[in-house]
Amino acid sequence: MGNLSSLRPCEVTTKYTYDDRGNKISEVYANGAKKTYEYNNRNLVVKTQSYDKEGTKTLISRYRYDDYGQLLEMTDYRVSSETETAYRYTEYTYDQRGRITAFAEISQNAQPTADDIKAHQIRYTYNENGNLSKVSYPTTKDGIQSLSYIYDENGWLQEIKGELHSKGQTTEKVLRSYSYDAYGKVKEIKDYRNRLKNGAQAVQKIYTYDSFDRVKEMIYTDLETGKVMESYQYSYDKNSNITKKTQVNNYPKEDADKVNETKSYTYDTLGRLTKTVTTDHNKDDKTKTVTYTYDNVGNRLKEDDGTTTTSYTYNGLDQLKTSTKEKRTAVDEVRQYSYDANGNQTDVKNTKTGQTESYTYDAENRLSKVAVTDKDGKTAVIQQNRYNGEGQRIQKVEGSKTTNYYYQDGVVSYTTDGENSQTSQNLIGTDGNILATQRYGSDHTDYLLYNKDIQGSSTSLVKENGSADATYQYTDFGETTINGDNKVENEVCYTGGIYDQSTGLYYLNARYYNPEDGRFVTEDTYRGETNEPDTQNLYVYCADNPVNYVDPSGHWIDTVLDVASLGYSIKEFMSNPSWSKFGYLLWDVGATFIPFVPGSYSRKGAKITLKIADKVHELNKGKKGLTIGKYKSLCKTIKKRKKLKIEIHHIIEKRFGKLKLKGNDYPAIPISKDLHRVITNRWRKEIPYGTDYKKLNKKTLIKAANQVYKDMPELRKVAIKIIEKYYSK
């Protein structure tokens, strides 16, 4: 069976074919390149192959699973002259509850031995309540080698401790502590900047909220000096758009780099940013105004900062064709953009300098090479990239420098150089937030704290002595200025994305983002809704509202309130959920939170969608087909359920009782009526009606959930987490 999907009639097409079980077996891109998929008898992908536009096989990924459908191994190969050469092995280990206990990534050609795997493993330990209690890193360098997570009686994260190895000695130090108000909102974080001391050498971060639980103020104080080093104040409109932000940063060494400014924001009826007025309090309240205009589908037509006006033109596919900078009505610079048949930006020619930037992509439309050709025709390769089977960038080569990336739950955990010597180790909280980093020199280890704003953007990189060699400032759409020591090799910048300073682009997992143009350089693989044309712009960033939304995945947008690093973050919502922290919240497993935004925004430009599973095999692909929310929120969100034959399924059936949640707050999933019947019958088989539910215990219910969701691994994990967290003993 096959079908043809077209973004614009007779222009860009991608063809998909499926087997008789509904599994996608191939996708053929407009330029002739393609990717094929093979499955086992449980409809799990066991092999993918990528071919370039000439039909030459270039990449292969193979996958192996356990009896529960959990991924055990992924091996990535490059193919040259029909010869397969492995370049990245990924290994997973789980406990009986489906929780990951070890994860290893190995970059080598030979099949790794058991010792190889052990030497590269990130290991996870859990407490009796199912919360993550320890992460051990695969490093032998001096410094922090593992993190322990301490929780209070409410299950709220209280402390993060590090196991410090230094000169043959091992000690445990508190790296971060939390305190909460009566409602569970974080009111204070202390980041201890000196690993060798836990006294006053800390950055205290105080958070206050308005009556709608929106962040009102963040104050960062160095407790050793008592000086406020950073502060942020926020005001909002009735749609929770930030209308005013006052920011102070006293870390920069040079007075000219210190920040004390107020930004006022204006939006149009579609929630798009139209004007920013910046008042610089360090320069006699001098103001600067930047305005933006857009077309009906979100393409930026003009940006005017009072000195320079930049105008943009597009083709019918929303692809940027030209950008023209004018100063005082005189044309200063024109850039011309070109794209390939797949919608990837391939060339940017600067008519002023004669320089052309060229972008090359692999068979799966991932940026593989960036080159620059000067006006004399001389070409230099600026960057080369390689990816694994999950689409994550695992290697970047810039000139003679090679950086290899290794991940922890989708976040960069550590890096190595071209000789596979470790160069950095990020210290990551339970929420996937990088709170500190270690940089390894030949004879020393530097420990650096990240200070961040409400968007999750790095603002200061704080050393153990309390100074910051590097601070960061951003324009509305993320153009990045680094103040201080440019030798500090930090890539985690705007909204926590990876900043490639050599190209000016941000790597946001699925795609690369150009902050100067405020657009992605490739299309979004999520095509939008056919009945909502505004969602079909495949290049626009955050629906033109970068003040209030971020896009960490390159696919989905989050509100800044969801990612403000205040204990309300993506992964922590899963490990310690509170289903009503932000009103209506949906969660797409393996991806990110999707806020249910009332009013026009959910209809105009925000790519918000619900995944409705129809068959069991659609849920065994968890990462691409699962939407979860509290029962009443899903009922309120999904209209005409009866007509559409959609039912809201309680992941843990209400009849068992004992969940420490109200019935309407039970975690649920929208599925088809037929699939609902299948799952309900499985529950009946495991725990028949008439059972004395008072005698049910946590162990019995987990065993039943393992059977009910045995072929739906992601949903099984969610069910077990719910039982562990909320089922009364």
C-alpha positions as CSV (number, residue, x, y, z in Angstrom):
1,M,0.0,0.0,0.0
2,G,1.3,3.5,-0.7
3,N,0.3,7.1,-0.7
4,L,1.8,10.4,-1.8
5,S,2.1,13.4,0.5
6,S,2.6,16.8,-1.1
7,L,3.3,20.1,0.7
8,R,2.5,22.2,-2.3
9,P,0.9,20.8,-5.5
10,C,3.4,19.5,-8.1
11,E,6.4,20.9,-6.3
12,V,7.8,19.1,-3.2
13,T,6.6,15.5,-2.7
14,T,7.6,12.7,-0.4
15,K,6.2,9.3,-1.2
16,Y,5.5,6.7,1.6
17,T,4.8,3.0,1.3
18,Y,3.4,0.7,3.9
19,D,3.0,-3.0,4.5
20,D,-0.3,-4.7,5.2
21,R,0.1,-4.1,9.0
22,G,0.4,-0.4,8.5
23,N,4.2,-0.2,9.1
24,K,6.0,2.4,6.9
25,I,8.5,0.4,4.8
26,S,9.9,3.3,2.7
27,E,9.9,7.0,2.2
28,V,11.2,8.5,-1.0
29,Y,12.2,12.1,-1.0
30,A,11.7,14.6,-3.9
31,N,15.3,14.3,-5.0
32,G,15.1,10.5,-5.3
33,A,16.9,9.7,-2.1
34,K,15.1,7.2,0.1
35,K,15.0,5.4,3.4
36,T,13.7,1.9,3.9
37,Y,12.5,0.1,7.1
38,E,12.4,-3.6,8.0
39,Y,10.4,-5.0,11.0
40,N,10.2,-8.1,13.1
41,N,7.0,-10.1,13.8
42,R,6.1,-7.6,16.6
43,N,6.2,-4.7,14.2
44,L,9.4,-3.3,15.7
45,V,12.0,-1.7,13.4
46,V,15.0,-4.0,13.1
47,K,16.8,-2.3,10.2
48,T,16.9,0.9,8.3
49,Q,18.8,1.7,5.1
50,S,19.4,5.1,3.5
51,Y,20.1,5.6,-0.2
52,D,21.3,8.8,-1.9
53,K,19.6,10.3,-5.0
54,E,21.7,8.1,-7.3
55,G,20.4,5.0,-5.5
56,T,23.7,4.2,-3.7
57,K,23.3,2.8,-0.2
58,T,25.1,5.1,2.3
59,L,23.9,4.3,5.8
60,I,22.5,1.3,7.7
61,S,21.2,1.1,11.3
62,R,20.3,-2.3,13.0
63,Y,18.2,-2.7,16.1
64,R,17.7,-5.6,18.6
65,Y,15.0,-5.8,21.3
66,D,14.2,-7.9,24.4
67,D,11.0,-9.9,24.9
68,Y,9.2,-6.7,26.2
69,G,10.0,-4.8,23.1
70,Q,12.7,-2.7,24.8
71,L,15.6,-1.6,22.6
72,L,18.8,-3.4,23.6
73,E,21.2,-2.6,20.8
74,M,21.5,-0.1,18.0
75,T,24.4,-0.3,15.6
76,D,25.1,2.3,12.9
77,Y,27.1,1.6,9.7
78,R,28.4,3.7,6.9
79,V,28.4,2.0,3.5
80,S,31.0,2.6,0.8
81,S,31.3,0.4,-2.3
82,E,28.8,-2.1,-0.7
83,T,31.2,-2.5,2.3
84,E,29.6,-1.8,5.7
85,T,31.7,-0.3,8.4
86,A,30.3,0.2,11.9
87,Y,30.9,3.6,13.5
88,R,28.7,3.8,16.6
89,Y,27.3,1.1,18.9
90,T,24.6,1.9,21.4
91,E,23.7,-0.6,24.2
92,Y,20.8,-0.5,26.7
93,T,20.2,-2.4,29.9
94,Y,16.9,-2.5,31.9
95,D,15.6,-3.8,35.2
96,Q,12.5,-5.9,35.7
97,R,10.4,-2.8,35.9
98,G,11.5,-1.6,32.5
99,R,13.7,1.2,33.9
100,I,17.0,1.8,32.1
101,T,19.9,0.8,34.4
102,A,22.8,1.3,31.9
103,F,23.4,3.0,28.7
104,A,26.5,2.9,26.6
105,E,27.6,4.6,23.3
106,I,30.8,3.4,21.7
107,S,32.5,4.8,18.7
108,Q,34.6,2.1,17.1
109,N,34.6,-0.2,14.1
110,A,34.9,-3.5,15.9
111,Q,32.1,-5.2,17.8
112,P,32.5,-4.0,21.4
113,T,33.5,-6.5,24.1
114,A,31.8,-6.7,27.5
115,D,34.7,-4.7,28.9
116,D,34.3,-2.1,26.2
117,I,30.6,-1.7,27.0
118,K,31.2,-1.5,30.8
119,A,33.9,1.2,30.3
120,H,31.4,3.4,28.4
121,Q,28.3,2.8,30.5
122,I,26.2,5.5,32.2
123,R,24.6,3.6,35.1
124,Y,21.3,4.4,36.8
125,T,20.1,3.4,40.2
126,Y,16.6,4.0,41.7
127,N,15.2,4.3,45.2
128,E,12.3,2.3,46.7
129,N,9.8,4.8,45.4
130,G,11.0,4.5,41.8
131,N,12.8,7.8,41.7
132,L,16.2,8.1,40.1
133,S,18.7,8.0,43.0
134,K,22.1,7.8,41.3
135,V,23.8,8.3,37.9
136,S,27.4,7.1,37.5
137,Y,29.4,8.5,34.6
138,P,32.0,6.5,32.5
139,T,34.9,8.7,33.4
140,T,38.2,8.1,35.2
141,K,39.2,11.7,35.3
142,D,39.6,13.7,38.5
143,G,36.3,15.5,39.4
144,I,32.7,14.5,39.8
145,Q,32.2,10.9,38.7
146,S,28.6,10.3,39.8
147,L,25.6,12.2,41.0
148,S,23.1,11.2,43.8
149,Y,19.6,12.6,44.0
150,I,18.0,13.0,47.4
151,Y,14.3,13.5,47.9
152,D,12.1,14.7,50.7
153,E,9.0,12.9,52.1
154,N,6.9,14.4,49.3
155,G,9.1,12.9,46.6
156,W,10.4,16.4,45.7
157,L,14.1,16.6,44.8
158,Q,16.0,18.1,47.7
159,E,19.7,17.7,47.0
160,I,22.0,16.7,44.2
161,K,25.3,15.3,45.6
162,G,28.5,14.6,43.6
163,E,31.1,11.9,44.3
164,L,34.3,13.8,43.9
165,H,37.6,12.0,43.0
166,S,40.7,14.1,43.5
167,K,44.3,13.0,43.9
168,G,43.3,9.5,45.0
169,Q,40.7,10.7,47.5
170,T,36.9,10.3,47.2
171,T,34.5,12.6,49.0
172,E,30.8,13.4,48.6
173,K,29.8,17.0,48.1
174,V,26.4,18.8,47.8
175,L,26.3,20.4,44.4
176,R,22.7,21.7,44.4
177,S,19.9,22.0,47.0
178,Y,16.2,22.9,46.5
179,S,13.5,24.3,48.8
180,Y,9.8,24.6,48.0
181,D,6.7,26.4,49.0
182,A,3.6,24.7,50.4
183,Y,2.4,24.0,46.8
184,G,5.5,22.4,45.6
185,K,6.9,25.3,43.5
186,V,10.6,25.8,43.8
187,K,11.4,28.9,45.8
188,E,15.1,28.5,46.2
189,I,18.0,26.7,44.5
190,K,21.6,26.8,45.8
191,D,24.3,25.9,43.4
192,Y,27.6,25.3,45.1
193,R,30.3,26.6,42.8
194,N,33.3,25.2,44.7
195,R,33.4,21.4,44.7
196,L,35.9,21.4,47.6
197,K,33.8,23.5,49.9
198,N,30.0,23.6,50.7
199,G,29.8,26.7,52.8
200,A,28.9,30.1,51.6
201,Q,30.6,29.6,48.2
202,A,27.3,29.2,46.4
203,V,25.0,30.9,44.0
204,Q,21.6,31.3,45.6
205,K,18.7,31.5,43.2
206,I,15.4,32.8,44.6
207,Y,12.1,32.4,42.6
208,T,8.8,34.2,43.2
209,Y,5.5,33.8,41.3
210,D,2.4,35.8,40.5
211,S,-1.1,34.7,41.4
212,F,-1.2,32.5,38.3
213,D,1.9,30.7,39.3
214,R,3.9,32.4,36.5
215,V,7.5,33.3,37.3
216,K,7.6,36.8,38.5
217,E,11.2,37.2,39.6
218,M,14.5,35.3,39.7
219,I,17.4,36.7,41.8
220,Y,20.8,35.1,41.7
221,T,23.1,36.1,44.7
222,D,26.6,35.1,45.4
223,L,26.4,34.1,49.1
224,E,30.1,34.6,49.7
225,T,30.0,38.3,48.8
226,G,26.3,38.9,49.3
227,K,26.1,40.6,46.0
228,V,23.2,40.1,43.5
229,M,24.9,38.9,40.4
230,E,21.9,38.4,38.1
231,S,18.2,39.2,38.4
232,Y,15.1,38.9,36.2
233,Q,11.6,40.4,36.6
234,Y,8.7,39.5,34.3
235,S,5.3,40.9,33.6
236,Y,2.6,39.1,31.5
237,D,-0.6,39.9,29.5
238,K,-3.8,37.9,29.8
239,N,-2.5,35.3,27.3
240,S,0.6,34.8,29.5
241,N,2.8,36.4,27.0
242,I,5.8,38.2,28.6
243,T,5.2,41.9,28.1
244,K,8.2,43.2,30.1
245,K,11.5,41.7,31.2
246,T,14.1,43.5,33.4
247,Q,17.5,41.9,33.4
248,V,20.6,42.5,35.4
249,N,24.0,40.7,34.9
250,N,26.9,41.9,37.0
251,Y,29.3,39.1,36.2
252,P,31.1,40.6,33.2
253,K,34.6,41.9,33.9
254,E,34.2,44.9,31.7
255,D,31.7,47.6,32.7
256,A,30.6,47.9,29.0
257,D,29.5,44.3,29.1
258,K,27.4,44.5,32.2
259,V,23.7,44.3,31.7
260,N,20.9,46.4,33.3
261,E,18.1,46.7,30.9
262,T,14.3,46.5,30.4
263,K,12.7,45.0,27.4
264,S,9.0,45.6,26.5
265,Y,7.3,43.3,24.1
266,T,4.3,43.8,21.8
267,Y,2.4,41.0,20.0
268,D,-0.2,40.9,17.2
269,T,-3.5,39.1,17.4
270,L,-1.8,35.9,16.4
271,G,0.6,36.1,19.3
272,R,3.6,36.9,17.0
273,L,6.3,39.3,18.3
274,T,6.0,42.6,16.5
275,K,8.0,45.0,18.6
276,T,10.7,45.1,21.3
277,V,11.8,48.2,23.0
278,T,15.0,47.9,25.0
279,T,15.8,50.5,27.7
280,D,19.5,50.4,28.7
281,H,19.7,51.7,32.3
282,N,23.5,51.7,32.1
283,K,23.4,54.2,29.3
284,D,21.1,56.9,30.7
285,D,18.0,54.9,29.8
286,K,18.7,55.0,26.1
287,T,16.2,53.1,24.1
288,K,16.3,50.9,21.0
289,T,13.3,49.7,19.1
290,V,13.1,46.6,16.9
291,T,10.0,45.9,14.8
292,Y,8.9,42.8,12.9
293,T,6.3,42.3,10.2
294,Y,5.1,39.0,8.8
295,D,3.0,37.6,6.0
296,N,-0.2,35.6,6.5
297,V,1.7,32.3,7.0
298,G,4.3,33.6,9.4
299,N,7.2,34.4,7.1
300,R,9.1,37.4,8.4
301,L,8.9,40.2,5.8
302,K,10.8,42.9,7.6
303,E,13.0,43.6,10.6
304,D,13.8,47.2,11.5
305,D,16.1,48.1,14.4
306,G,16.2,51.9,13.7
307,T,19.5,51.7,11.9
308,T,19.2,48.8,9.6
309,T,16.1,47.5,7.8
310,T,16.2,43.9,6.6
311,S,13.6,42.8,4.0
312,Y,12.9,39.2,3.1
313,T,11.3,37.5,0.1
314,Y,10.0,34.0,-0.3
315,N,8.8,31.5,-2.9
316,G,5.5,29.6,-2.7
317,L,7.1,26.9,-0.5
318,D,7.9,29.5,2.2
319,Q,11.6,29.1,1.4
320,L,13.6,32.3,2.0
321,K,14.9,33.6,-1.4
322,T,16.5,36.9,-0.5
323,S,17.4,39.1,2.4
324,T,18.3,42.8,1.8
325,K,19.8,45.0,4.4
326,E,19.4,48.7,4.0
327,K,21.0,51.5,6.0
328,R,19.4,54.9,5.6
329,T,17.6,53.7,2.4
330,A,20.9,52.6,0.8
331,V,21.3,48.9,0.1
332,D,24.2,47.6,2.2
333,E,24.0,43.8,1.7
334,V,21.9,41.3,-0.3
335,R,21.9,37.6,0.4
336,Q,20.5,35.0,-2.1
337,Y,19.3,31.6,-0.9
338,S,19.0,28.3,-2.8
339,Y,17.3,25.0,-1.9
340,D,17.4,21.5,-3.1
341,A,14.4,19.4,-4.2
342,N,13.9,18.2,-0.6
343,G,13.6,21.7,0.8
344,N,17.0,21.9,2.3
345,Q,18.9,25.2,2.2
346,T,22.0,24.6,0.1
347,D,23.6,27.9,-0.7
348,V,23.7,31.5,0.7
349,K,25.4,34.0,-1.5
350,N,26.4,37.4,-0.2
351,T,26.5,39.8,-3.1
352,K,28.5,42.3,-1.0
353,T,31.4,40.1,-0.1
354,G,31.1,37.6,-3.0
355,Q,31.2,34.8,-0.4
356,T,29.0,31.7,-0.7
357,E,28.1,29.4,2.1
358,S,27.2,25.9,0.9
359,Y,25.4,23.3,2.9
360,T,25.5,19.5,2.1
361,Y,23.1,16.9,3.5
362,D,23.2,13.2,3.9
363,A,20.5,10.8,2.5
364,E,18.2,11.6,5.5
365,N,18.4,15.4,5.0
366,R,20.7,16.0,7.9
367,L,23.4,18.7,7.6
368,S,26.7,16.8,6.9
369,K,29.0,19.6,5.6
370,V,29.3,23.4,5.6
371,A,31.8,25.0,3.2
372,V,32.6,28.6,2.3
373,T,33.8,29.8,-1.1
374,D,35.3,33.2,-1.3
375,K,35.0,35.7,-4.2
376,D,38.2,34.2,-5.8
377,G,36.7,30.7,-5.9
378,K,38.7,29.2,-3.1
379,T,36.6,26.8,-0.9
380,A,37.2,25.9,2.7
381,V,35.3,23.2,4.6
382,I,34.1,24.8,7.8
383,Q,32.3,21.9,9.4
384,Q,31.5,18.2,8.9
385,N,28.8,16.2,10.9
386,R,27.9,12.6,11.5
387,Y,24.7,11.2,13.1
388,N,23.5,8.0,14.8
389,G,20.4,6.0,14.0
390,E,18.3,8.2,16.3
391,G,19.3,11.2,14.3
392,Q,21.5,12.6,17.0
393,R,24.7,14.4,16.0
394,I,27.5,12.3,17.3
395,Q,30.5,13.9,15.7
396,K,31.5,17.4,14.5
397,V,34.8,18.1,12.7
398,E,35.9,21.7,12.3
399,G,39.3,22.0,10.7
400,S,41.8,19.9,12.8
401,K,39.4,19.7,15.7
402,T,37.1,16.7,16.2
403,T,34.3,16.7,18.8
404,N,32.5,13.4,19.6
405,Y,29.2,13.7,21.4
406,Y,27.7,11.1,23.9
407,Y,24.2,11.5,25.3
408,Q,22.2,11.0,28.5
409,D,18.4,10.9,28.0
410,G,18.8,13.0,24.8
411,V,21.1,15.6,26.4
412,V,24.9,15.8,25.7
413,S,26.5,14.0,28.6
414,Y,30.2,14.2,27.6
415,T,32.5,14.8,24.7
416,T,35.8,13.4,23.5
417,D,38.4,14.6,21.0
418,G,39.7,13.0,17.9
419,E,41.9,10.7,20.0
420,N,38.8,9.6,22.0
421,S,40.2,11.4,25.1
422,Q,37.4,12.9,27.2
423,T,37.3,16.7,27.1
424,S,34.1,17.4,29.1
425,Q,31.5,16.0,31.4
426,N,28.1,17.7,31.9
427,L,26.3,17.2,35.2
428,I,22.6,16.7,34.5
429,G,19.7,17.0,36.9
430,T,16.7,14.6,36.9
431,D,14.9,17.0,34.6
432,G,17.5,16.8,31.8
433,N,18.8,20.2,32.7
434,I,22.6,20.7,32.5
435,L,23.4,22.4,35.8
436,A,27.2,22.3,35.7
437,T,30.1,21.1,33.5
438,Q,33.6,19.8,34.0
439,R,36.3,20.6,31.4
440,Y,39.4,18.4,31.4
441,G,42.8,19.8,30.7
442,S,46.1,17.9,30.6
443,D,46.7,18.4,34.3
444,H,43.5,19.9,35.7
445,T,39.8,19.9,35.8
446,D,37.7,23.1,35.6
447,Y,34.2,23.1,37.3
448,L,31.8,25.6,35.9
449,L,28.2,26.4,36.9
450,Y,25.5,27.4,34.4
451,N,23.3,30.4,35.2
452,K,20.2,30.5,32.9
453,D,17.2,32.7,32.2
454,I,13.6,31.7,32.0
455,Q,14.1,30.4,28.5
456,G,16.9,28.0,29.6
457,S,19.5,30.1,27.8
458,S,22.9,30.2,29.4
459,T,23.7,33.7,30.8
460,S,26.9,33.2,32.8
461,L,29.4,30.4,33.1
462,V,30.5,30.7,36.7
463,K,33.9,29.5,37.9
464,E,34.7,28.0,41.3
465,N,36.1,31.3,42.5
466,G,32.8,33.1,41.8
467,S,33.9,35.0,38.7
468,A,32.5,34.3,35.2
469,D,34.9,34.3,32.3
470,A,32.1,34.1,29.8
471,T,28.6,35.7,29.8
472,Y,26.0,35.6,27.0
473,Q,23.5,38.0,25.5
474,Y,20.9,37.2,22.9
475,T,18.7,39.1,20.5
476,D,14.9,38.3,20.4
477,F,15.5,35.4,18.0
478,G,18.8,34.2,19.5
479,E,21.7,35.9,17.8
480,T,24.4,35.3,20.3
481,T,27.1,37.6,21.8
482,I,29.8,36.1,24.0
483,N,31.4,38.5,26.4
484,G,34.7,37.7,28.2
485,D,37.0,34.8,27.5
486,N,36.1,33.4,24.1
487,K,38.6,30.5,24.9
488,V,35.9,29.1,27.2
489,E,34.5,26.3,24.9
490,N,30.9,26.3,25.8
491,E,28.3,25.3,23.2
492,V,25.2,25.3,25.4
493,C,23.8,28.7,24.8
494,Y,20.4,30.0,23.5
495,T,17.5,28.0,25.0
496,G,20.0,25.3,25.9
497,G,20.7,24.5,22.2
498,I,24.1,23.7,20.9
499,Y,25.8,26.8,19.3
500,D,28.1,26.2,16.4
501,Q,30.1,29.4,16.5
502,S,31.9,28.5,13.2
503,T,28.6,28.6,11.2
504,G,26.4,30.7,13.5
505,L,23.8,28.0,13.5
506,Y,22.1,26.2,16.4
507,Y,21.8,22.4,16.5
508,L,18.4,21.7,17.9
509,N,18.4,17.9,17.6
510,A,16.1,17.4,14.6
511,R,17.2,20.5,12.7
512,Y,19.6,23.4,12.6
513,Y,18.3,26.9,13.3
514,N,19.6,30.2,11.9
515,P,19.0,32.9,14.5
516,E,19.9,35.8,12.2
517,D,17.1,34.8,9.8
518,G,14.9,33.5,12.6
519,R,14.3,30.3,10.6
520,F,15.3,26.7,10.3
521,V,17.5,25.8,7.3
522,T,15.5,22.6,6.6
523,E,11.9,21.6,6.6
524,D,10.1,20.3,9.6
525,T,9.2,16.6,9.1
526,Y,5.9,17.3,10.9
527,R,3.8,18.7,8.1
528,G,1.1,20.5,10.0
529,E,-2.6,20.2,9.8
530,T,-4.3,20.2,6.3
531,N,-7.2,22.2,7.7
532,E,-5.0,24.7,9.3
533,P,-2.7,26.4,6.7
534,D,-0.9,28.4,9.3
535,T,0.7,25.2,10.7
536,Q,2.2,24.3,7.4
537,N,5.1,26.7,7.4
538,L,7.9,24.2,7.7
539,Y,10.7,26.7,8.4
540,V,9.3,29.3,10.9
541,Y,10.7,29.3,14.5
542,C,8.4,29.1,17.5
543,A,5.5,30.6,15.5
544,D,7.3,33.9,15.5
545,N,7.1,34.2,19.3
546,P,10.6,33.4,20.6
547,V,10.1,35.3,23.8
548,N,7.5,32.9,25.2
549,Y,8.3,29.7,23.3
550,V,11.3,27.5,22.8
551,D,11.9,24.6,20.4
552,P,14.4,22.2,22.0
553,S,13.6,19.3,19.6
554,G,13.4,21.1,16.3
555,H,9.8,19.8,16.0
556,W,7.7,20.9,19.0
557,I,7.4,24.2,20.8
558,D,7.2,24.6,24.6
559,T,6.2,27.6,26.7
560,V,9.1,29.1,28.6
561,L,7.1,28.3,31.8
562,D,7.5,24.6,31.1
563,V,11.3,24.9,30.7
564,A,12.2,27.6,33.2
565,S,14.5,25.1,35.1
566,L,12.4,25.6,38.2
567,G,11.6,22.0,38.9
568,Y,8.8,22.0,36.3
569,S,10.8,20.5,33.5
570,I,10.2,17.9,30.9
571,K,11.8,14.8,32.4
572,E,10.9,15.7,36.0
573,F,7.3,15.8,35.1
574,M,7.5,12.2,34.2
575,S,9.6,11.1,37.3
576,N,7.5,13.2,39.7
577,P,4.3,14.2,37.9
578,S,1.8,16.7,39.2
579,W,-0.8,16.7,36.5
580,S,-2.1,20.2,37.1
581,K,1.0,22.4,37.5
582,F,0.3,24.4,34.3
583,G,-3.4,23.7,33.7
584,Y,-3.8,21.5,30.7
585,L,-0.5,19.7,29.9
586,L,0.0,16.9,27.4
587,W,3.2,14.9,27.1
588,D,4.5,13.3,24.0
589,V,6.7,10.4,25.1
590,G,10.3,10.7,23.9
591,A,9.8,14.2,22.8
592,T,8.5,17.0,25.0
593,F,5.6,18.7,26.7
594,I,3.0,20.2,24.5
595,P,1.0,22.8,26.3
596,F,-2.7,23.0,25.5
597,V,-2.9,26.7,24.7
598,P,-6.4,28.2,24.7
599,G,-7.5,30.9,22.2
600,S,-6.2,31.7,18.8
601,Y,-2.6,30.4,19.3
602,S,-3.5,26.8,19.3
603,R,-5.2,27.4,16.0
604,K,-2.7,29.8,14.4
605,G,0.8,28.6,13.9
606,A,1.5,26.4,16.9
607,K,2.1,22.9,15.8
608,I,0.0,21.2,18.5
609,T,-1.5,17.8,17.7
610,L,-2.8,14.8,19.5
611,K,-1.7,11.3,18.6
612,I,-4.6,8.8,18.5
613,A,-3.5,5.1,18.4
614,D,-5.8,2.7,16.6
615,K,-3.9,-0.6,17.0
616,V,-1.6,-2.2,19.5
617,H,1.4,-2.1,17.1
618,E,1.0,1.7,16.8
619,L,1.9,1.9,20.5
620,N,4.9,-0.3,20.4
621,K,6.6,2.5,18.6
622,G,6.0,4.7,21.7
623,K,8.2,7.6,20.8
624,K,6.2,8.6,17.8
625,G,2.6,7.7,18.8
626,L,1.9,8.5,22.4
627,T,0.1,11.5,23.9
628,I,-0.7,11.5,27.6
629,G,-2.6,13.9,29.8
630,K,-4.8,13.9,32.8
631,Y,-8.3,12.5,32.1
632,K,-10.3,15.6,32.4
633,S,-7.9,17.7,30.3
634,L,-8.0,15.2,27.4
635,C,-11.8,15.0,27.7
636,K,-12.0,18.8,27.5
637,T,-9.5,19.0,24.7
638,I,-10.8,16.3,22.3
639,K,-14.2,17.2,21.0
640,K,-16.6,14.9,19.1
641,R,-15.0,11.8,20.5
642,K,-18.1,9.6,20.0
643,K,-18.3,10.6,16.3
644,L,-14.6,10.0,15.8
645,K,-14.7,6.7,17.8
646,I,-12.0,8.0,20.2
647,E,-12.1,7.0,23.9
648,I,-10.0,8.3,26.8
649,H,-8.3,5.4,28.5
650,H,-7.2,5.4,32.1
651,I,-3.7,4.0,32.0
652,I,-4.3,2.4,35.4
653,E,-8.0,1.5,35.7
654,K,-10.0,3.5,38.3
655,R,-11.6,0.3,39.7
656,F,-8.4,-0.6,41.5
657,G,-8.5,2.6,43.6
658,K,-5.6,3.5,45.9
659,L,-4.0,6.0,43.5
660,K,-3.3,9.2,45.4
661,L,-5.1,11.2,42.7
662,K,-8.6,12.4,42.0
663,G,-10.4,10.3,39.4
664,N,-10.4,13.1,36.9
665,D,-6.7,13.6,37.3
666,Y,-5.8,10.0,36.5
667,P,-3.2,9.9,33.7
668,A,-4.9,8.9,30.5
669,I,-4.3,8.4,26.8
670,P,-6.6,9.0,23.8
671,I,-7.0,5.8,21.7
672,S,-9.5,4.2,19.4
673,K,-12.6,2.4,20.7
674,D,-11.3,-0.9,19.4
675,L,-7.9,-0.5,21.1
676,H,-9.6,0.5,24.3
677,R,-11.5,-2.7,24.2
678,V,-8.3,-4.8,23.7
679,I,-6.6,-3.1,26.7
680,T,-9.6,-3.4,28.9
681,N,-10.0,-7.1,28.2
682,R,-6.3,-7.6,29.1
683,W,-6.9,-5.9,32.5
684,R,-9.9,-8.1,33.1
685,K,-7.8,-11.2,32.4
686,E,-5.0,-10.1,34.8
687,I,-7.3,-8.7,37.5
688,P,-10.9,-10.0,37.0
689,Y,-13.9,-8.0,38.1
690,G,-15.0,-9.1,41.6
691,T,-11.4,-9.2,42.8
692,D,-11.0,-7.9,46.4
693,Y,-9.2,-4.7,45.4
694,K,-8.3,-4.0,49.0
695,K,-5.9,-6.9,48.8
696,L,-4.1,-5.6,45.8
697,N,-0.6,-4.4,46.4
698,K,2.0,-2.5,44.3
699,K,3.9,-5.6,43.3
700,T,0.8,-7.4,42.0
701,L,-0.4,-4.3,40.0
702,I,3.0,-3.8,38.4
703,K,3.1,-7.5,37.4
704,A,-0.4,-7.0,35.8
705,A,0.7,-3.8,34.0
706,N,3.7,-5.6,32.6
707,Q,1.4,-8.1,31.0
708,V,-1.3,-5.7,29.8
709,Y,1.2,-3.4,28.1
710,K,3.8,-6.1,27.2
711,D,3.8,-5.1,23.6
712,M,3.6,-1.3,24.3
713,P,6.9,-0.6,25.9
714,E,6.6,3.1,26.3
715,L,3.1,2.9,27.8
716,R,4.3,0.1,30.0
717,K,7.0,2.3,31.5
718,V,4.5,5.1,32.1
719,A,2.1,2.7,33.8
720,I,4.8,1.4,36.1
721,K,5.9,4.9,37.0
722,I,2.4,5.9,37.9
723,I,2.0,2.8,40.1
724,E,5.3,3.4,41.8
725,K,4.6,7.0,42.5
726,Y,0.9,7.1,43.3
727,Y,-0.3,3.7,44.4
728,S,-0.8,3.5,48.1
729,K,1.2,0.8,49.9
